[in-house]
Amino acid sequence: MHTHPPATAQLTAFAGKRKVAAGPLHAVAQSLKELVMREPDAQILIFDDASGSQVDLNLHGSLADVLQRLPRAATPARQEE
């Protein structure tokens, strides 16, 4: 089953048998977008490090488009004094 990662996810990505990226969601997405621009036919698999689940990232469009589609980390609610 493919999942959509939370903003706090730690991911590992492979192109074929080669590990091509690992780390936080936004950093991995940026690395993978750069990879597919250089190697458009790369066969990429992405996994959530915590669960082992395969993850889907939409890498179409510009880097800005890719990053804009990613979930954002929740900001803590301001506490009233």
VENNOR-V670885 format. One record per pair of residues at least 6 apart in sequence whose C-alpha atoms are under 8 Angstrom apart, sorted by the first residue. I is the first residue (numbers start at 0). J is the second residue. Records with the same first field share a line. If there is no record, write none. Layout:
BEGIN
I=J / J
END
This chain:
BEGIN
0=52 / 53
1=52 / 53 / 54 / 55
2=52 / 53 / 54 / 55
3=54 / 55 / 56
4=24 / 47 / 54 / 55 / 70
5=70 / 72
6=24 / 25 / 69 / 70 / 71 / 72
7=23 / 24 / 72
8=23 / 24 / 47 / 48 / 49
9=21 / 22 / 23 / 24 / 47 / 48 / 49
10=20 / 21 / 22 / 23 / 24 / 27 / 45 / 46 / 47 / 48
11=18 / 19 / 20 / 21 / 22 / 27 / 45 / 46 / 47 / 48
12=18 / 19 / 20 / 21 / 27 / 43 / 44 / 45 / 46
13=19 / 20 / 43 / 44 / 45
14=41 / 42 / 43 / 44
15=41 / 42 / 43 / 44
19=30 / 31
20=27 / 30 / 31
21=27
25=66 / 69
28=56 / 58 / 65 / 66
29=62 / 65 / 66
31=58
32=58 / 62 / 65
34=41
35=41
44=53 / 54
45=53 / 54 / 55
46=52 / 53 / 54
47=53 / 54
57=65 / 68
58=65
59=65
END
